[in-house]
Amino acid sequence: MKCIMTISIALLSVVPFARAMPQPSFHTKGSPTGKPTGPLKPGEYWWAPHVAPAGPVVVLVSIPQQIMCVYRNGVLVGRTSVSTGSKGHETPAGVFTILEKNDTHYSKTYNNAPMPHMQRLTWSGIAMHSGQLPGYAASHGCIRMPYDFSKLLFGLTAKGGTVVIGDEKTPQPHFAANPGILLAPKDVTPDMLRPLEKGEYQWNPQRSPEGQISVLFSGADRMVYVYRNGQPIGRAPIEIIGRGPLGGHVFSMLEGATGKASWWSSSRSAYRWMTVSTDRTRGVSNFEDLGKRVRINPEFAVKLHDVLKPGTSVIVTDQPAAPRAGNNFPILAN
C-alpha cells in the first residue's frame, strides 16, 4: 500500500541552514513530485508542511515500501523515497527517539563518509541522513534520504522527536510498515476502526485535552476526522450533497466570526476561514462551498465547533484516510 494524500512528540523547530553541509556528488539530490499519491521513484519526494502548520511531529519509515512518511498533528505533510539497510545490515524496526541532530556530520565508522542533515536514532550507529538512493535497500543500517528532503526534514523535527520504523514482522504501534494519510494512535482499538452508522459519531476529547486541532474531510470514506495535538479525538460520517468530487483543499481558521450561522450548527456563529491551497479545477472552491456540500450530525457539529481555534487546519480530500486491505477494511485510521 502507499501513503495516500491530496494532504516525537516535538513542536515545529526552525533550524537555520547557513552552515549546512553541501550535497556530496554521489548523494541523490531529490526531485519534488508535486503529487502526494502514487509510487515514488528513487529520489522523488512530496512536501507540504502548510497542510498542518503546527503540532507534534512523528516520522514513519516503511522498510517494505522504502518510503518515509512525515506527520504533523496526526496528518501527513511529507513523504519520500528512502534506502534502508541491506541484507546483513538491516535497519532495526521499532520506536526510536531523535537523540542528536547535526547538519554537518561525518561517519566515524565508515571512512569519514559525509552524512548531511544527520539525525541520530541509536548510539550504535543508526541515523537518518542524506545519501545515495539506488532504488532498493543498500545502506549499512541508516535511513538514506534525498539531499533536498533531508534538509527539509531537518528543519521540521527536533531533538526528542519520535521515529517509528516498520518491517511487517515486528508489531508497530503506528503501523509504520503500511502508513496512510492519518497517523494511527498508539492505543488503537477495534472500536476506533469499525464503520459508523448514519447519525452515529465518536467524540473523545479527553484523549488529548489541549493542543492544535486538525480536521480532515474524506470524500472516499464519507467521514470527518478530528485530531488534537496529534491524537484522534473524534470522527463522524458525512453526507455529501450533489454529484462530483470535493477536491483537494486546505483551509485555515482566522480570528473572528462572520455574523452568520454555521453551516453545520445553526446555534453557532460561522467562523472566518482562509484558503491556504486549493485545486480550483475540482470540487469546492472555498470554505462556504464546503459547508453547502457537506452535512454532519448536528450534535457532533456543535462539539467540533466549540474546540476550533484560530490556526485550525481543515483538509479536504477525495482520497481515503487510510490504506485498505482485504474487503475494504481500514487498517490505519483514527
Residue pairs with C-beta under 8 A, 6 or more apart in sequence:
1 65
1 178
1 180
1 323
1 324
1 325
2 37
2 38
2 39
2 65
2 67
2 323
3 36
3 37
3 67
3 69
3 76
3 79
3 179
3 180
3 181
4 36
4 37
4 76
4 180
4 181
4 319
4 320
4 321
4 322
4 323
5 36
5 37
5 46
5 48
5 76
5 79
5 181
5 317
5 319
6 36
6 37
6 247
6 248
6 279
6 316
6 317
6 318
6 319
7 36
7 48
7 51
7 52
7 75
7 76
7 77
7 181
7 216
7 248
7 250
7 315
7 317
8 56
8 57
8 58
8 59
8 97
8 98
8 157
8 160
8 161
8 162
8 163
9 56
9 160
9 161
9 162
9 230
10 56
10 57
10 98
10 157
10 158
10 159
10 160
10 161
10 162
11 54
11 55
11 56
11 57
11 158
12 53
12 54
12 55
12 57
12 72
12 156
13 155
13 156
13 157
13 158
14 155
15 101
15 103
15 154
15 155
17 103
17 151
17 155
19 103
19 104
20 103
20 104
20 116
20 117
20 151
21 103
21 104
21 105
21 114
21 116
21 117
22 116
23 29
23 116
23 130
23 147
24 114
24 116
24 130
24 147
26 132
27 114
27 116
27 130
27 131
27 132
27 146
27 147
28 42
28 43
28 130
28 131
28 132
28 133
28 144
28 146
28 147
29 43
29 146
29 147
29 148
30 43
30 44
30 45
30 80
30 145
30 146
30 147
30 148
30 149
31 41
31 43
31 44
31 45
31 146
31 148
32 44
32 45
32 46
32 47
32 148
33 40
33 44
33 45
33 46
34 46
35 46
36 46
36 48
36 76
36 79
37 319
40 46
40 67
40 79
40 80
40 81
41 81
41 135
42 81
42 83
42 133
42 134
42 135
43 81
43 133
43 146
44 80
44 81
44 146
45 78
45 79
45 80
45 81
45 145
45 146
45 148
45 149
46 78
46 79
46 80
47 77
47 78
47 149
47 152
48 77
48 78
48 277
49 72
49 77
49 78
49 156
50 250
50 276
50 277
51 72
51 75
51 76
51 77
51 250
51 276
51 277
51 313
51 315
52 71
52 72
52 73
52 74
52 75
52 77
52 212
52 214
52 313
52 315
53 72
53 252
53 311
53 313
54 72
54 73
54 212
54 311
55 72
55 73
55 74
55 211
55 212
55 214
55 227
55 229
55 230
56 72
56 73
56 211
56 229
56 230
57 70
57 71
57 72
57 156
57 157
57 158
57 161
57 162
58 70
58 71
58 161
58 162
58 163
58 164
58 174
58 183
58 230
59 68
59 69
59 70
59 71
59 128
59 153
59 157
59 161
59 162
59 163
59 164
60 68
60 69
60 70
60 71
60 163
60 164
60 165
60 166
60 174
60 176
60 179
60 183
61 67
61 68
61 69
61 82
61 84
61 91
61 143
61 163
61 164
61 165
61 166
61 176
62 68
62 69
62 166
62 176
62 177
62 178
62 179
63 84
63 91
63 93
63 137
63 165
63 166
63 167
63 168
63 177
64 166
64 167
64 168
64 177
64 178
65 177
65 178
66 81
66 82
66 83
66 84
66 135
66 136
66 137
67 79
67 80
67 81
67 82
67 179
68 79
68 80
68 81
68 82
68 128
68 143
68 145
69 76
69 78
69 79
69 179
70 76
70 77
70 78
70 79
70 153
70 156
71 77
71 183
71 230
72 156
72 230
73 211
73 212
73 213
73 214
73 227
73 228
73 229
73 230
73 313
74 182
74 183
74 214
74 227
74 230
74 231
74 232
74 334
75 181
75 182
75 183
75 214
75 216
75 227
75 313
75 315
76 179
76 180
76 181
76 182
76 183
77 156
78 149
78 152
78 153
78 156
80 145
80 146
80 149
81 133
81 135
81 146
82 133
82 143
82 144
82 145
83 131
83 132
83 133
83 134
83 135
83 136
83 137
83 138
83 139
83 143
83 144
84 90
84 91
84 137
84 139
84 141
84 142
84 143
84 144
85 91
85 137
85 139
85 140
85 141
85 142
86 137
86 138
86 139
86 140
87 137
89 139
89 140
89 141
90 137
90 141
91 126
91 137
91 139
91 141
91 142
91 143
91 165
91 167
92 122
92 126
92 141
92 165
93 165
93 166
93 167
93 169
93 170
93 172
93 176
94 164
94 165
94 170
94 172
95 162
95 163
95 164
95 165
95 172
95 173
95 174
96 121
96 122
96 126
96 162
96 163
96 164
96 165
97 121
97 160
97 161
97 162
97 163
98 119
98 120
98 121
98 157
98 158
98 159
98 160
98 161
98 162
98 163
99 120
99 121
99 122
99 123
99 159
100 118
100 119
100 120
100 159
101 118
101 119
101 120
101 154
101 157
101 158
101 159
102 118
102 120
103 116
103 117
103 118
103 154
104 116
105 114
105 115
105 116
105 118
105 129
106 112
106 113
106 114
106 115
107 113
107 114
107 115
109 125
109 140
110 140
115 127
115 129
115 130
115 131
115 142
116 129
116 130
116 147
116 150
116 151
117 129
117 130
117 145
117 147
117 150
117 151
117 153
117 154
118 127
118 128
118 129
119 127
119 128
119 129
119 153
119 154
119 157
119 163
120 126
120 127
121 127
121 128
121 163
125 140
125 141
125 142
126 141
126 142
126 143
127 142
127 143
128 142
128 143
128 145
128 150
128 153
128 163
129 142
129 143
129 144
129 145
129 150
130 144
130 145
130 146
130 147
130 150
130 151
131 139
131 142
131 144
131 145
132 138
132 144
133 144
133 145
133 146
138 144
143 165
145 153
164 172
164 173
164 174
164 176
165 172
165 176
166 172
166 174
166 175
166 176
166 177
166 178
166 179
167 177
168 177
168 178
173 184
173 186
173 188
174 183
174 184
174 186
175 184
175 331
175 332
178 323
178 331
178 332
179 323
179 332
180 320
180 321
180 322
180 323
180 332
180 333
181 216
181 218
181 317
181 319
181 320
181 321
181 322
182 216
182 225
182 227
182 232
182 321
182 322
182 332
182 333
182 334
183 227
183 230
184 322
184 332
184 333
184 334
185 192
185 207
185 231
185 232
185 334
191 202
192 202
192 232
192 333
192 334
193 329
193 330
193 331
193 333
196 202
196 223
196 235
196 236
196 237
197 237
198 237
198 239
199 237
199 297
200 236
200 237
200 297
201 234
201 235
201 236
201 237
201 297
201 299
201 300
202 234
202 235
202 236
203 233
203 234
203 300
203 303
204 232
204 233
204 234
205 228
205 233
205 234
205 303
205 307
207 228
207 231
207 232
207 233
208 228
208 229
208 230
208 231
208 233
210 228
210 229
211 228
211 229
211 230
212 228
212 229
212 311
212 312
213 226
213 227
213 228
213 307
213 308
213 309
213 312
213 313
214 226
214 227
214 228
214 312
214 313
214 314
214 315
215 224
215 225
215 226
215 227
215 304
215 308
215 312
215 313
215 314
215 315
216 224
216 225
216 227
216 314
216 315
216 316
216 317
216 321
217 223
217 224
217 238
217 246
217 290
217 294
217 314
217 315
217 316
217 317
218 224
218 225
218 317
218 318
218 319
218 320
218 321
219 240
219 245
219 246
219 283
219 316
219 317
219 318
219 319
220 317
220 318
220 319
220 320
220 321
221 320
221 321
221 330
222 237
222 238
222 239
222 240
223 235
223 236
223 237
223 238
223 321
224 235
224 236
224 238
224 294
224 296
224 304
225 232
225 234
225 235
225 321
225 333
225 334
226 232
226 233
226 234
226 235
226 304
226 307
227 233
227 334
228 307
232 334
233 307
234 300
234 303
234 304
235 334
236 296
236 297
236 300
237 297
238 294
238 295
238 296
239 294
239 295
239 296
240 246
240 293
240 294
240 295
241 292
241 293
241 294
241 295
242 293
244 282
244 283
245 282
245 283
245 318
246 283
246 284
246 290
246 293
246 294
246 316
246 317
246 318
247 278
247 279
247 281
247 282
247 283
247 284
247 316
247 318
248 278
248 279
248 282
248 283
248 316
248 317
248 318
249 275
249 277
249 278
249 279
249 283
249 284
249 290
249 315
249 316
250 275
250 276
250 277
250 278
250 313
250 314
250 315
250 316
251 273
251 274
251 275
251 276
251 287
251 290
251 313
251 314
251 316
252 273
252 274
252 276
252 311
252 312
252 313
252 314
253 271
253 272
253 273
253 274
253 308
253 309
253 310
253 311
253 312
253 313
253 314
254 271
254 272
254 273
254 274
254 310
255 272
255 310
256 271
256 272
257 269
257 270
257 271
257 272
258 269
258 270
258 271
258 272
259 269
259 270
260 269
260 270
261 267
261 268
261 269
261 270
262 268
262 269
262 270
262 271
262 291
262 301
262 305
263 270
263 288
263 290
263 291
263 292
263 294
264 291
264 294
264 295
264 296
264 298
264 301
264 304
264 305
265 298
265 301
265 302
265 305
267 302
268 301
268 302
268 305
268 306
270 291
271 305
271 308
273 286
273 287
273 314
275 286
275 287
276 313
278 285
278 286
282 318
283 293
283 316
283 318
284 290
284 292
284 293
284 316
287 314
290 314
290 316
296 304
320 330
321 330
321 333
321 334
322 330
322 331
322 332
322 333
323 330
323 331
323 332
324 330
324 331
325 331
